[in-house]
Amino acid sequence: MRAALTLPVLGSSRVTFSLWYVRRGDCIVEGDRIAEVLIPGATFDVHAPATGTLAEQLAFPNDALTPGQVLGWIEEE
């Protein structure tokens, strides 16, 4: 089963993807910080919603994002 890694609502319509802390194929645990996004004046970590393997990355540095956008997929254990 796959779990979507989505961008939470951060209180700003201007969100930029910054970086991945993990790579495709890395094992992750629910709650792990796996990516970073930027809004004007602040940096936020995105946390894994499930335990498994990062199967796909759909966001890349400097991408403009919208709340609820799928950043990647986790193949659940």
mmCIF file of the N, C-alpha and C atoms, coordinates in Angstrom:
data_MODEL
# 
_entry.id   MODEL 
# 
loop_
_atom_site.group_PDB 
_atom_site.id 
_atom_site.type_symbol 
_atom_site.label_atom_id 
_atom_site.label_alt_id 
_atom_site.label_comp_id 
_atom_site.label_asym_id 
_atom_site.label_entity_id 
_atom_site.label_seq_id 
_atom_site.pdbx_PDB_ins_code 
_atom_site.Cartn_x 
_atom_site.Cartn_y 
_atom_site.Cartn_z 
_atom_site.occupancy 
_atom_site.B_iso_or_equiv 
_atom_site.pdbx_formal_charge 
_atom_site.auth_seq_id 
_atom_site.auth_comp_id 
_atom_site.auth_asym_id 
_atom_site.auth_atom_id 
_atom_site.pdbx_PDB_model_num 
ATOM 1   N N  . MET A 1 1  ? 0.848  -1.174 0.000  1.00 0.00 ? 1  MET A N  1 
ATOM 2   C CA . MET A 1 1  ? 0.000  0.000  0.000  1.00 0.00 ? 1  MET A CA 1 
ATOM 3   C C  . MET A 1 1  ? 0.895  1.239  0.000  1.00 0.00 ? 1  MET A C  1 
ATOM 4   N N  . ARG A 1 2  ? 0.438  2.288  -0.667 1.00 0.00 ? 2  ARG A N  1 
ATOM 5   C CA . ARG A 1 2  ? 1.198  3.535  -0.742 1.00 0.00 ? 2  ARG A CA 1 
ATOM 6   C C  . ARG A 1 2  ? 0.520  4.627  0.069  1.00 0.00 ? 2  ARG A C  1 
ATOM 7   N N  . ALA A 1 3  ? 1.340  5.430  0.740  1.00 0.00 ? 3  ALA A N  1 
ATOM 8   C CA . ALA A 1 3  ? 0.840  6.588  1.493  1.00 0.00 ? 3  ALA A CA 1 
ATOM 9   C C  . ALA A 1 3  ? 1.362  7.847  0.817  1.00 0.00 ? 3  ALA A C  1 
ATOM 10  N N  . ALA A 1 4  ? 0.479  8.804  0.606  1.00 0.00 ? 4  ALA A N  1 
ATOM 11  C CA . ALA A 1 4  ? 0.871  10.072 -0.003 1.00 0.00 ? 4  ALA A CA 1 
ATOM 12  C C  . ALA A 1 4  ? 1.528  10.969 1.037  1.00 0.00 ? 4  ALA A C  1 
ATOM 13  N N  . LEU A 1 5  ? 2.613  11.575 0.654  1.00 0.00 ? 5  LEU A N  1 
ATOM 14  C CA . LEU A 1 5  ? 3.277  12.587 1.472  1.00 0.00 ? 5  LEU A CA 1 
ATOM 15  C C  . LEU A 1 5  ? 2.798  13.928 0.940  1.00 0.00 ? 5  LEU A C  1 
ATOM 16  N N  . THR A 1 6  ? 1.929  14.601 1.691  1.00 0.00 ? 6  THR A N  1 
ATOM 17  C CA . THR A 1 6  ? 1.327  15.838 1.204  1.00 0.00 ? 6  THR A CA 1 
ATOM 18  C C  . THR A 1 6  ? 1.820  17.041 1.995  1.00 0.00 ? 6  THR A C  1 
ATOM 19  N N  . LEU A 1 7  ? 1.768  18.180 1.342  1.00 0.00 ? 7  LEU A N  1 
ATOM 20  C CA . LEU A 1 7  ? 2.157  19.431 1.981  1.00 0.00 ? 7  LEU A CA 1 
ATOM 21  C C  . LEU A 1 7  ? 1.032  19.891 2.894  1.00 0.00 ? 7  LEU A C  1 
ATOM 22  N N  . PRO A 1 8  ? 1.315  20.097 4.182  1.00 0.00 ? 8  PRO A N  1 
ATOM 23  C CA . PRO A 1 8  ? 0.273  20.594 5.087  1.00 0.00 ? 8  PRO A CA 1 
ATOM 24  C C  . PRO A 1 8  ? -0.025 22.072 4.822  1.00 0.00 ? 8  PRO A C  1 
ATOM 25  N N  . VAL A 1 9  ? -1.132 22.546 5.359  1.00 0.00 ? 9  VAL A N  1 
ATOM 26  C CA . VAL A 1 9  ? -1.467 23.971 5.284  1.00 0.00 ? 9  VAL A CA 1 
ATOM 27  C C  . VAL A 1 9  ? -0.553 24.703 6.260  1.00 0.00 ? 9  VAL A C  1 
ATOM 28  N N  . LEU A 1 10 ? 0.182  25.683 5.762  1.00 0.00 ? 10 LEU A N  1 
ATOM 29  C CA . LEU A 1 10 ? 1.182  26.374 6.591  1.00 0.00 ? 10 LEU A CA 1 
ATOM 30  C C  . LEU A 1 10 ? 0.845  27.844 6.823  1.00 0.00 ? 10 LEU A C  1 
ATOM 31  N N  . GLY A 1 11 ? -0.314 28.296 6.379  1.00 0.00 ? 11 GLY A N  1 
ATOM 32  C CA . GLY A 1 11 ? -0.705 29.679 6.622  1.00 0.00 ? 11 GLY A CA 1 
ATOM 33  C C  . GLY A 1 11 ? -0.157 30.668 5.618  1.00 0.00 ? 11 GLY A C  1 
ATOM 34  N N  . SER A 1 12 ? 0.379  30.181 4.516  1.00 0.00 ? 12 SER A N  1 
ATOM 35  C CA . SER A 1 12 ? 0.887  31.063 3.474  1.00 0.00 ? 12 SER A CA 1 
ATOM 36  C C  . SER A 1 12 ? 0.598  30.421 2.120  1.00 0.00 ? 12 SER A C  1 
ATOM 37  N N  . SER A 1 13 ? 0.270  31.247 1.136  1.00 0.00 ? 13 SER A N  1 
ATOM 38  C CA . SER A 1 13 ? 0.032  30.712 -0.202 1.00 0.00 ? 13 SER A CA 1 
ATOM 39  C C  . SER A 1 13 ? 1.341  30.602 -0.980 1.00 0.00 ? 13 SER A C  1 
ATOM 40  N N  . ARG A 1 14 ? 2.416  31.166 -0.439 1.00 0.00 ? 14 ARG A N  1 
ATOM 41  C CA . ARG A 1 14 ? 3.719  31.093 -1.099 1.00 0.00 ? 14 ARG A CA 1 
ATOM 42  C C  . ARG A 1 14 ? 4.606  30.097 -0.363 1.00 0.00 ? 14 ARG A C  1 
ATOM 43  N N  . VAL A 1 15 ? 4.674  28.888 -0.892 1.00 0.00 ? 15 VAL A N  1 
ATOM 44  C CA . VAL A 1 15 ? 5.486  27.827 -0.300 1.00 0.00 ? 15 VAL A CA 1 
ATOM 45  C C  . VAL A 1 15 ? 6.452  27.337 -1.366 1.00 0.00 ? 15 VAL A C  1 
ATOM 46  N N  . THR A 1 16 ? 7.719  27.186 -0.975 1.00 0.00 ? 16 THR A N  1 
ATOM 47  C CA . THR A 1 16 ? 8.749  26.715 -1.887 1.00 0.00 ? 16 THR A CA 1 
ATOM 48  C C  . THR A 1 16 ? 9.388  25.467 -1.315 1.00 0.00 ? 16 THR A C  1 
ATOM 49  N N  . PHE A 1 17 ? 9.531  24.444 -2.150 1.00 0.00 ? 17 PHE A N  1 
ATOM 50  C CA . PHE A 1 17 ? 10.225 23.238 -1.703 1.00 0.00 ? 17 PHE A CA 1 
ATOM 51  C C  . PHE A 1 17 ? 11.708 23.551 -1.592 1.00 0.00 ? 17 PHE A C  1 
ATOM 52  N N  . SER A 1 18 ? 12.329 23.103 -0.500 1.00 0.00 ? 18 SER A N  1 
ATOM 53  C CA . SER A 1 18 ? 13.740 23.390 -0.265 1.00 0.00 ? 18 SER A CA 1 
ATOM 54  C C  . SER A 1 18 ? 14.622 22.163 -0.517 1.00 0.00 ? 18 SER A C  1 
ATOM 55  N N  . LEU A 1 19 ? 14.382 21.088 0.259  1.00 0.00 ? 19 LEU A N  1 
ATOM 56  C CA . LEU A 1 19 ? 15.260 19.921 0.116  1.00 0.00 ? 19 LEU A CA 1 
ATOM 57  C C  . LEU A 1 19 ? 14.643 18.677 0.717  1.00 0.00 ? 19 LEU A C  1 
ATOM 58  N N  . TRP A 1 20 ? 15.149 17.541 0.268  1.00 0.00 ? 20 TRP A N  1 
ATOM 59  C CA . TRP A 1 20 ? 14.821 16.241 0.858  1.00 0.00 ? 20 TRP A CA 1 
ATOM 60  C C  . TRP A 1 20 ? 15.905 15.885 1.856  1.00 0.00 ? 20 TRP A C  1 
ATOM 61  N N  . TYR A 1 21 ? 15.514 15.379 3.016  1.00 0.00 ? 21 TYR A N  1 
ATOM 62  C CA . TYR A 1 21 ? 16.470 14.857 3.989  1.00 0.00 ? 21 TYR A CA 1 
ATOM 63  C C  . TYR A 1 21 ? 16.782 13.389 3.714  1.00 0.00 ? 21 TYR A C  1 
ATOM 64  N N  . VAL A 1 22 ? 15.934 12.738 2.909  1.00 0.00 ? 22 VAL A N  1 
ATOM 65  C CA . VAL A 1 22 ? 16.111 11.320 2.578  1.00 0.00 ? 22 VAL A CA 1 
ATOM 66  C C  . VAL A 1 22 ? 16.115 11.175 1.058  1.00 0.00 ? 22 VAL A C  1 
ATOM 67  N N  . ARG A 1 23 ? 16.579 10.010 0.611  1.00 0.00 ? 23 ARG A N  1 
ATOM 68  C CA . ARG A 1 23 ? 16.617 9.729  -0.819 1.00 0.00 ? 23 ARG A CA 1 
ATOM 69  C C  . ARG A 1 23 ? 15.614 8.637  -1.170 1.00 0.00 ? 23 ARG A C  1 
ATOM 70  N N  . ARG A 1 24 ? 15.284 8.579  -2.431 1.00 0.00 ? 24 ARG A N  1 
ATOM 71  C CA . ARG A 1 24 ? 14.399 7.511  -2.910 1.00 0.00 ? 24 ARG A CA 1 
ATOM 72  C C  . ARG A 1 24 ? 15.010 6.166  -2.534 1.00 0.00 ? 24 ARG A C  1 
ATOM 73  N N  . GLY A 1 25 ? 14.187 5.286  -1.975 1.00 0.00 ? 25 GLY A N  1 
ATOM 74  C CA . GLY A 1 25 ? 14.653 3.972  -1.550 1.00 0.00 ? 25 GLY A CA 1 
ATOM 75  C C  . GLY A 1 25 ? 15.053 3.905  -0.088 1.00 0.00 ? 25 GLY A C  1 
ATOM 76  N N  . ASP A 1 26 ? 15.184 5.059  0.572  1.00 0.00 ? 26 ASP A N  1 
ATOM 77  C CA . ASP A 1 26 ? 15.532 5.071  1.998  1.00 0.00 ? 26 ASP A CA 1 
ATOM 78  C C  . ASP A 1 26 ? 14.353 4.596  2.841  1.00 0.00 ? 26 ASP A C  1 
ATOM 79  N N  . CYS A 1 27 ? 14.669 3.865  3.900  1.00 0.00 ? 27 CYS A N  1 
ATOM 80  C CA . CYS A 1 27 ? 13.656 3.442  4.869  1.00 0.00 ? 27 CYS A CA 1 
ATOM 81  C C  . CYS A 1 27 ? 13.375 4.606  5.806  1.00 0.00 ? 27 CYS A C  1 
ATOM 82  N N  . ILE A 1 28 ? 12.095 4.827  6.085  1.00 0.00 ? 28 ILE A N  1 
ATOM 83  C CA . ILE A 1 28 ? 11.695 5.909  6.980  1.00 0.00 ? 28 ILE A CA 1 
ATOM 84  C C  . ILE A 1 28 ? 10.669 5.385  7.980  1.00 0.00 ? 28 ILE A C  1 
ATOM 85  N N  . VAL A 1 29 ? 10.575 6.071  9.101  1.00 0.00 ? 29 VAL A N  1 
ATOM 86  C CA . VAL A 1 29 ? 9.637  5.714  10.163 1.00 0.00 ? 29 VAL A CA 1 
ATOM 87  C C  . VAL A 1 29 ? 8.631  6.856  10.300 1.00 0.00 ? 29 VAL A C  1 
ATOM 88  N N  . GLU A 1 30 ? 7.375  6.509  10.540 1.00 0.00 ? 30 GLU A N  1 
ATOM 89  C CA . GLU A 1 30 ? 6.340  7.520  10.718 1.00 0.00 ? 30 GLU A CA 1 
ATOM 90  C C  . GLU A 1 30 ? 6.822  8.584  11.704 1.00 0.00 ? 30 GLU A C  1 
ATOM 91  N N  . GLY A 1 31 ? 6.689  9.846  11.309 1.00 0.00 ? 31 GLY A N  1 
ATOM 92  C CA . GLY A 1 31 ? 7.120  10.953 12.155 1.00 0.00 ? 31 GLY A CA 1 
ATOM 93  C C  . GLY A 1 31 ? 8.505  11.477 11.831 1.00 0.00 ? 31 GLY A C  1 
ATOM 94  N N  . ASP A 1 32 ? 9.300  10.702 11.061 1.00 0.00 ? 32 ASP A N  1 
ATOM 95  C CA . ASP A 1 32 ? 10.630 11.180 10.660 1.00 0.00 ? 32 ASP A CA 1 
ATOM 96  C C  . ASP A 1 32 ? 10.497 12.465 9.853  1.00 0.00 ? 32 ASP A C  1 
ATOM 97  N N  . ARG A 1 33 ? 11.434 13.354 10.017 1.00 0.00 ? 33 ARG A N  1 
ATOM 98  C CA . ARG A 1 33 ? 11.472 14.563 9.193  1.00 0.00 ? 33 ARG A CA 1 
ATOM 99  C C  . ARG A 1 33 ? 12.125 14.138 7.877  1.00 0.00 ? 33 ARG A C  1 
ATOM 100 N N  . ILE A 1 34 ? 11.421 14.368 6.774  1.00 0.00 ? 34 ILE A N  1 
ATOM 101 C CA . ILE A 1 34 ? 11.950 13.867 5.506  1.00 0.00 ? 34 ILE A CA 1 
ATOM 102 C C  . ILE A 1 34 ? 12.138 14.947 4.441  1.00 0.00 ? 34 ILE A C  1 
ATOM 103 N N  . ALA A 1 35 ? 11.559 16.138 4.650  1.00 0.00 ? 35 ALA A N  1 
ATOM 104 C CA . ALA A 1 35 ? 11.733 17.210 3.674  1.00 0.00 ? 35 ALA A CA 1 
ATOM 105 C C  . ALA A 1 35 ? 11.616 18.559 4.372  1.00 0.00 ? 35 ALA A C  1 
ATOM 106 N N  . GLU A 1 36 ? 12.059 19.586 3.663  1.00 0.00 ? 36 GLU A N  1 
ATOM 107 C CA . GLU A 1 36 ? 12.001 20.959 4.183  1.00 0.00 ? 36 GLU A CA 1 
ATOM 108 C C  . GLU A 1 36 ? 11.340 21.849 3.146  1.00 0.00 ? 36 GLU A C  1 
ATOM 109 N N  . VAL A 1 37 ? 10.449 22.724 3.623  1.00 0.00 ? 37 VAL A N  1 
ATOM 110 C CA . VAL A 1 37 ? 9.803  23.710 2.755  1.00 0.00 ? 37 VAL A CA 1 
ATOM 111 C C  . VAL A 1 37 ? 9.970  25.094 3.382  1.00 0.00 ? 37 VAL A C  1 
ATOM 112 N N  . LEU A 1 38 ? 9.855  26.103 2.535  1.00 0.00 ? 38 LEU A N  1 
ATOM 113 C CA . LEU A 1 38 ? 10.044 27.486 2.977  1.00 0.00 ? 38 LEU A CA 1 
ATOM 114 C C  . LEU A 1 38 ? 8.798  28.307 2.694  1.00 0.00 ? 38 LEU A C  1 
ATOM 115 N N  . ILE A 1 39 ? 8.439  29.174 3.642  1.00 0.00 ? 39 ILE A N  1 
ATOM 116 C CA . ILE A 1 39 ? 7.470  30.232 3.398  1.00 0.00 ? 39 ILE A CA 1 
ATOM 117 C C  . ILE A 1 39 ? 8.201  31.522 3.749  1.00 0.00 ? 39 ILE A C  1 
ATOM 118 N N  . PRO A 1 40 ? 7.698  32.667 3.299  1.00 0.00 ? 40 PRO A N  1 
ATOM 119 C CA . PRO A 1 40 ? 8.390  33.903 3.623  1.00 0.00 ? 40 PRO A CA 1 
ATOM 120 C C  . PRO A 1 40 ? 8.627  34.041 5.129  1.00 0.00 ? 40 PRO A C  1 
ATOM 121 N N  . GLY A 1 41 ? 9.885  34.083 5.528  1.00 0.00 ? 41 GLY A N  1 
ATOM 122 C CA . GLY A 1 41 ? 10.250 34.285 6.924  1.00 0.00 ? 41 GLY A CA 1 
ATOM 123 C C  . GLY A 1 41 ? 10.324 33.042 7.787  1.00 0.00 ? 41 GLY A C  1 
ATOM 124 N N  . ALA A 1 42 ? 10.079 31.849 7.232  1.00 0.00 ? 42 ALA A N  1 
ATOM 125 C CA . ALA A 1 42 ? 10.111 30.643 8.069  1.00 0.00 ? 42 ALA A CA 1 
ATOM 126 C C  . ALA A 1 42 ? 10.460 29.399 7.254  1.00 0.00 ? 42 ALA A C  1 
ATOM 127 N N  . THR A 1 43 ? 10.989 28.412 7.959  1.00 0.00 ? 43 THR A N  1 
ATOM 128 C CA . THR A 1 43 ? 11.325 27.111 7.393  1.00 0.00 ? 43 THR A CA 1 
ATOM 129 C C  . THR A 1 43 ? 10.538 26.055 8.157  1.00 0.00 ? 43 THR A C  1 
ATOM 130 N N  . PHE A 1 44 ? 9.962  25.094 7.443  1.00 0.00 ? 44 PHE A N  1 
ATOM 131 C CA . PHE A 1 44 ? 9.190  24.032 8.072  1.00 0.00 ? 44 PHE A CA 1 
ATOM 132 C C  . PHE A 1 44 ? 9.677  22.669 7.604  1.00 0.00 ? 44 PHE A C  1 
ATOM 133 N N  . ASP A 1 45 ? 9.662  21.705 8.519  1.00 0.00 ? 45 ASP A N  1 
ATOM 134 C CA . ASP A 1 45 ? 9.954  20.320 8.168  1.00 0.00 ? 45 ASP A CA 1 
ATOM 135 C C  . ASP A 1 45 ? 8.652  19.611 7.836  1.00 0.00 ? 45 ASP A C  1 
ATOM 136 N N  . VAL A 1 46 ? 8.729  18.698 6.876  1.00 0.00 ? 46 VAL A N  1 
ATOM 137 C CA . VAL A 1 46 ? 7.603  17.833 6.533  1.00 0.00 ? 46 VAL A CA 1 
ATOM 138 C C  . VAL A 1 46 ? 7.941  16.459 7.088  1.00 0.00 ? 46 VAL A C  1 
ATOM 139 N N  . HIS A 1 47 ? 6.996  15.852 7.800  1.00 0.00 ? 47 HIS A N  1 
ATOM 140 C CA . HIS A 1 47 ? 7.240  14.575 8.478  1.00 0.00 ? 47 HIS A CA 1 
ATOM 141 C C  . HIS A 1 47 ? 6.524  13.430 7.771  1.00 0.00 ? 47 HIS A C  1 
ATOM 142 N N  . ALA A 1 48 ? 7.102  12.252 7.871  1.00 0.00 ? 48 ALA A N  1 
ATOM 143 C CA . ALA A 1 48 ? 6.545  11.061 7.230  1.00 0.00 ? 48 ALA A CA 1 
ATOM 144 C C  . ALA A 1 48 ? 5.209  10.679 7.875  1.00 0.00 ? 48 ALA A C  1 
ATOM 145 N N  . PRO A 1 49 ? 4.170  10.452 7.053  1.00 0.00 ? 49 PRO A N  1 
ATOM 146 C CA . PRO A 1 49 ? 2.878  10.049 7.589  1.00 0.00 ? 49 PRO A CA 1 
ATOM 147 C C  . PRO A 1 49 ? 2.772  8.541  7.842  1.00 0.00 ? 49 PRO A C  1 
ATOM 148 N N  . ALA A 1 50 ? 3.799  7.789  7.417  1.00 0.00 ? 50 ALA A N  1 
ATOM 149 C CA . ALA A 1 50 ? 3.745  6.331  7.536  1.00 0.00 ? 50 ALA A CA 1 
ATOM 150 C C  . ALA A 1 50 ? 5.162  5.771  7.562  1.00 0.00 ? 50 ALA A C  1 
ATOM 151 N N  . THR A 1 51 ? 5.287  4.532  7.996  1.00 0.00 ? 51 THR A N  1 
ATOM 152 C CA . THR A 1 51 ? 6.560  3.822  7.988  1.00 0.00 ? 51 THR A CA 1 
ATOM 153 C C  . THR A 1 51 ? 6.679  3.031  6.696  1.00 0.00 ? 51 THR A C  1 
ATOM 154 N N  . GLY A 1 52 ? 7.862  3.056  6.096  1.00 0.00 ? 52 GLY A N  1 
ATOM 155 C CA . GLY A 1 52 ? 8.082  2.310  4.865  1.00 0.00 ? 52 GLY A CA 1 
ATOM 156 C C  . GLY A 1 52 ? 9.307  2.803  4.140  1.00 0.00 ? 52 GLY A C  1 
ATOM 157 N N  . THR A 1 53 ? 9.220  2.830  2.817  1.00 0.00 ? 53 THR A N  1 
ATOM 158 C CA . THR A 1 53 ? 10.322 3.243  1.948  1.00 0.00 ? 53 THR A CA 1 
ATOM 159 C C  . THR A 1 53 ? 9.861  4.408  1.089  1.00 0.00 ? 53 THR A C  1 
ATOM 160 N N  . LEU A 1 54 ? 10.710 5.429  0.959  1.00 0.00 ? 54 LEU A N  1 
ATOM 161 C CA . LEU A 1 54 ? 10.370 6.542  0.076  1.00 0.00 ? 54 LEU A CA 1 
ATOM 162 C C  . LEU A 1 54 ? 10.441 6.018  -1.359 1.00 0.00 ? 54 LEU A C  1 
ATOM 163 N N  . ALA A 1 55 ? 9.271  5.870  -1.977 1.00 0.00 ? 55 ALA A N  1 
ATOM 164 C CA . ALA A 1 55 ? 9.182  5.242  -3.291 1.00 0.00 ? 55 ALA A CA 1 
ATOM 165 C C  . ALA A 1 55 ? 9.305  6.241  -4.438 1.00 0.00 ? 55 ALA A C  1 
ATOM 166 N N  . GLU A 1 56 ? 8.848  7.471  -4.207 1.00 0.00 ? 56 GLU A N  1 
ATOM 167 C CA . GLU A 1 56 ? 8.831  8.442  -5.300 1.00 0.00 ? 56 GLU A CA 1 
ATOM 168 C C  . GLU A 1 56 ? 8.913  9.850  -4.748 1.00 0.00 ? 56 GLU A C  1 
ATOM 169 N N  . GLN A 1 57 ? 9.689  10.698 -5.414 1.00 0.00 ? 57 GLN A N  1 
ATOM 170 C CA . GLN A 1 57 ? 9.809  12.107 -5.061 1.00 0.00 ? 57 GLN A CA 1 
ATOM 171 C C  . GLN A 1 57 ? 9.225  12.929 -6.205 1.00 0.00 ? 57 GLN A C  1 
ATOM 172 N N  . LEU A 1 58 ? 8.235  13.758 -5.903 1.00 0.00 ? 58 LEU A N  1 
ATOM 173 C CA . LEU A 1 58 ? 7.566  14.559 -6.930 1.00 0.00 ? 58 LEU A CA 1 
ATOM 174 C C  . LEU A 1 58 ? 7.880  16.045 -6.828 1.00 0.00 ? 58 LEU A C  1 
ATOM 175 N N  . ALA A 1 59 ? 8.533  16.463 -5.760 1.00 0.00 ? 59 ALA A N  1 
ATOM 176 C CA . ALA A 1 59 ? 8.896  17.869 -5.558 1.00 0.00 ? 59 ALA A CA 1 
ATOM 177 C C  . ALA A 1 59 ? 10.415 17.990 -5.566 1.00 0.00 ? 59 ALA A C  1 
ATOM 178 N N  . PHE A 1 60 ? 10.887 19.126 -6.072 1.00 0.00 ? 60 PHE A N  1 
ATOM 179 C CA . PHE A 1 60 ? 12.324 19.356 -6.193 1.00 0.00 ? 60 PHE A CA 1 
ATOM 180 C C  . PHE A 1 60 ? 12.660 20.773 -5.758 1.00 0.00 ? 60 PHE A C  1 
ATOM 181 N N  . PRO A 1 61 ? 13.920 21.039 -5.384 1.00 0.00 ? 61 PRO A N  1 
ATOM 182 C CA . PRO A 1 61 ? 14.296 22.366 -4.896 1.00 0.00 ? 61 PRO A CA 1 
ATOM 183 C C  . PRO A 1 61 ? 13.807 23.495 -5.807 1.00 0.00 ? 61 PRO A C  1 
ATOM 184 N N  . ASN A 1 62 ? 13.258 24.500 -5.160 1.00 0.00 ? 62 ASN A N  1 
ATOM 185 C CA . ASN A 1 62 ? 12.727 25.720 -5.779 1.00 0.00 ? 62 ASN A CA 1 
ATOM 186 C C  . ASN A 1 62 ? 11.361 25.549 -6.433 1.00 0.00 ? 62 ASN A C  1 
ATOM 187 N N  . ASP A 1 63 ? 10.740 24.359 -6.346 1.00 0.00 ? 63 ASP A N  1 
ATOM 188 C CA . ASP A 1 63 ? 9.381  24.188 -6.853 1.00 0.00 ? 63 ASP A CA 1 
ATOM 189 C C  . ASP A 1 63 ? 8.413  25.009 -6.002 1.00 0.00 ? 63 ASP A C  1 
ATOM 190 N N  . ALA A 1 64 ? 7.476  25.697 -6.655 1.00 0.00 ? 64 ALA A N  1 
ATOM 191 C CA . ALA A 1 64 ? 6.389  26.387 -5.951 1.00 0.00 ? 64 ALA A CA 1 
ATOM 192 C C  . ALA A 1 64 ? 5.327  25.348 -5.629 1.00 0.00 ? 64 ALA A C  1 
ATOM 193 N N  . LEU A 1 65 ? 4.843  25.353 -4.389 1.00 0.00 ? 65 LEU A N  1 
ATOM 194 C CA . LEU A 1 65 ? 3.909  24.331 -3.923 1.00 0.00 ? 65 LEU A CA 1 
ATOM 195 C C  . LEU A 1 65 ? 2.598  24.946 -3.466 1.00 0.00 ? 65 LEU A C  1 
ATOM 196 N N  . THR A 1 66 ? 1.547  24.102 -3.412 1.00 0.00 ? 66 THR A N  1 
ATOM 197 C CA . THR A 1 66 ? 0.261  24.525 -2.885 1.00 0.00 ? 66 THR A CA 1 
ATOM 198 C C  . THR A 1 66 ? -0.140 23.568 -1.760 1.00 0.00 ? 66 THR A C  1 
ATOM 199 N N  . PRO A 1 67 ? -0.891 24.048 -0.761 1.00 0.00 ? 67 PRO A N  1 
ATOM 200 C CA . PRO A 1 67 ? -1.321 23.168 0.333  1.00 0.00 ? 67 PRO A CA 1 
ATOM 201 C C  . PRO A 1 67 ? -2.049 21.930 -0.206 1.00 0.00 ? 67 PRO A C  1 
ATOM 202 N N  . GLY A 1 68 ? -1.716 20.787 0.360  1.00 0.00 ? 68 GLY A N  1 
ATOM 203 C CA . GLY A 1 68 ? -2.322 19.531 -0.052 1.00 0.00 ? 68 GLY A CA 1 
ATOM 204 C C  . GLY A 1 68 ? -1.639 18.853 -1.228 1.00 0.00 ? 68 GLY A C  1 
ATOM 205 N N  . GLN A 1 69 ? -0.676 19.539 -1.838 1.00 0.00 ? 69 GLN A N  1 
ATOM 206 C CA . GLN A 1 69 ? 0.033  18.953 -2.981 1.00 0.00 ? 69 GLN A CA 1 
ATOM 207 C C  . GLN A 1 69 ? 0.811  17.725 -2.544 1.00 0.00 ? 69 GLN A C  1 
ATOM 208 N N  . VAL A 1 70 ? 0.822  16.691 -3.384 1.00 0.00 ? 70 VAL A N  1 
ATOM 209 C CA . VAL A 1 70 ? 1.569  15.476 -3.098 1.00 0.00 ? 70 VAL A CA 1 
ATOM 210 C C  . VAL A 1 70 ? 3.041  15.719 -3.419 1.00 0.00 ? 70 VAL A C  1 
ATOM 211 N N  . LEU A 1 71 ? 3.894  15.552 -2.400 1.00 0.00 ? 71 LEU A N  1 
ATOM 212 C CA . LEU A 1 71 ? 5.337  15.747 -2.555 1.00 0.00 ? 71 LEU A CA 1 
ATOM 213 C C  . LEU A 1 71 ? 6.035  14.451 -2.935 1.00 0.00 ? 71 LEU A C  1 
ATOM 214 N N  . GLY A 1 72 ? 5.443  13.338 -2.551 1.00 0.00 ? 72 GLY A N  1 
ATOM 215 C CA . GLY A 1 72 ? 6.051  12.047 -2.830 1.00 0.00 ? 72 GLY A CA 1 
ATOM 216 C C  . GLY A 1 72 ? 5.168  10.922 -2.318 1.00 0.00 ? 72 GLY A C  1 
ATOM 217 N N  . TRP A 1 73 ? 5.633  9.698  -2.491 1.00 0.00 ? 73 TRP A N  1 
ATOM 218 C CA . TRP A 1 73 ? 4.895  8.503  -2.069 1.00 0.00 ? 73 TRP A CA 1 
ATOM 219 C C  . TRP A 1 73 ? 5.758  7.609  -1.217 1.00 0.00 ? 73 TRP A C  1 
ATOM 220 N N  . ILE A 1 74 ? 5.154  7.060  -0.199 1.00 0.00 ? 74 ILE A N  1 
ATOM 221 C CA . ILE A 1 74 ? 5.832  6.108  0.704  1.00 0.00 ? 74 ILE A CA 1 
ATOM 222 C C  . ILE A 1 74 ? 5.205  4.748  0.482  1.00 0.00 ? 74 ILE A C  1 
ATOM 223 N N  . GLU A 1 75 ? 6.041  3.764  0.183  1.00 0.00 ? 75 GLU A N  1 
ATOM 224 C CA . GLU A 1 75 ? 5.593  2.372  0.086  1.00 0.00 ? 75 GLU A CA 1 
ATOM 225 C C  . GLU A 1 75 ? 5.589  1.825  1.487  1.00 0.00 ? 75 GLU A C  1 
ATOM 226 N N  . GLU A 1 76 ? 4.396  1.589  2.043  1.00 0.00 ? 76 GLU A N  1 
ATOM 227 C CA . GLU A 1 76 ? 4.274  1.175  3.425  1.00 0.00 ? 76 GLU A CA 1 
ATOM 228 C C  . GLU A 1 76 ? 4.713  -0.270 3.620  1.00 0.00 ? 76 GLU A C  1 
ATOM 229 N N  . GLU A 1 77 ? 5.224  -0.552 4.820  1.00 0.00 ? 77 GLU A N  1 
ATOM 230 C CA . GLU A 1 77 ? 5.656  -1.907 5.165  1.00 0.00 ? 77 GLU A CA 1 
ATOM 231 C C  . GLU A 1 77 ? 4.466  -2.778 5.469  1.00 0.00 ? 77 GLU A C  1 
# 
